[in-house]
């Protein structure tokens, strides 16, 4: 219950910053003429939102949220089980 909800919400909220970090990492590996040259995470998030549209900030969110939801649910279940003993 609570683990699913908290994991899903946290993952959904964090997806844009995770996307920005992946983009910045990949950008540094591109040839110099193809790089976007992001200044920082905020610049990257802002440019994705303005150049590609705000919904693109959550590209790939479905598997990330699903993974976090399941992981948090299991973690909360195990923690509760251990505490109750």
C-alpha positions as CSV (number, residue, x, y, z in Angstrom):
1,X,0.0,0.0,0.0
2,X,2.1,2.9,1.3
3,X,5.3,1.6,-0.2
4,X,3.7,1.4,-3.7
5,X,2.3,4.9,-3.4
6,X,5.5,6.5,-2.0
7,X,7.7,4.7,-4.4
8,X,5.6,5.6,-7.4
9,X,5.2,9.3,-6.5
10,X,8.9,9.7,-5.7
11,X,10.0,8.1,-8.9
12,X,7.5,10.1,-11.0
13,X,8.7,13.4,-9.5
14,X,12.3,12.5,-9.9
15,X,12.1,11.4,-13.5
16,X,12.9,14.8,-15.1
17,X,16.1,15.2,-13.2
18,X,17.1,11.6,-13.9
19,X,16.4,12.2,-17.6
20,X,18.6,15.3,-17.5
21,X,21.5,13.5,-15.9
22,X,21.3,10.7,-18.5
23,X,21.1,13.3,-21.3
24,X,24.1,15.2,-20.0
25,X,26.1,12.1,-19.7
26,X,25.3,11.0,-23.2
27,X,25.9,14.5,-24.6
28,X,29.5,14.4,-23.4
29,X,30.1,11.3,-25.4
30,X,28.8,12.7,-28.7
31,X,31.1,14.3,-31.4
32,X,31.7,18.0,-30.6
33,X,29.5,19.2,-33.5
34,X,26.5,17.1,-32.3
35,X,26.6,18.1,-28.6
36,X,23.9,20.2,-27.0
37,X,26.3,21.6,-24.4
38,X,24.0,21.7,-21.5
39,X,25.3,24.0,-18.7
40,X,23.8,22.1,-15.8
41,X,20.8,20.0,-14.8
42,X,18.5,23.0,-14.6
43,X,19.5,24.2,-18.1
44,X,19.0,20.7,-19.5
45,X,15.5,20.4,-17.9
46,X,14.5,23.9,-19.2
47,X,15.8,23.2,-22.7
48,X,14.0,19.8,-22.9
49,X,10.8,21.4,-21.8
50,X,11.0,24.3,-24.3
51,X,12.6,22.6,-27.3
52,X,10.8,19.2,-27.1
53,X,7.8,20.0,-25.0
54,X,7.1,19.5,-21.2
55,X,5.7,16.0,-21.6
56,X,9.1,14.8,-22.9
57,X,10.6,15.3,-19.4
58,X,8.7,12.1,-18.4
59,X,10.0,10.0,-21.3
60,X,10.7,6.5,-19.9
61,X,8.7,7.2,-16.7
62,X,6.5,4.1,-17.0
63,X,9.2,1.4,-16.4
64,X,10.9,3.6,-13.8
65,X,7.8,4.2,-11.8
66,X,6.8,0.5,-12.1
67,X,10.2,-0.6,-10.8
68,X,10.2,1.9,-8.0
69,X,6.6,1.0,-7.0
70,X,7.5,-2.7,-6.8
71,X,10.8,-2.2,-5.1
72,X,9.3,0.1,-2.4
73,X,6.4,-2.2,-1.8
74,X,8.8,-5.1,-1.2
75,X,11.1,-3.1,0.9
76,X,8.3,-1.8,3.1
77,X,6.8,-5.3,3.4
78,X,10.1,-6.8,4.5
79,X,10.9,-3.9,6.9
80,X,7.4,-4.2,8.5
81,X,7.8,-8.0,8.8
82,X,11.1,-7.7,10.5
83,X,9.9,-5.0,12.9
84,X,6.9,-7.1,14.0
85,X,9.1,-10.0,15.1
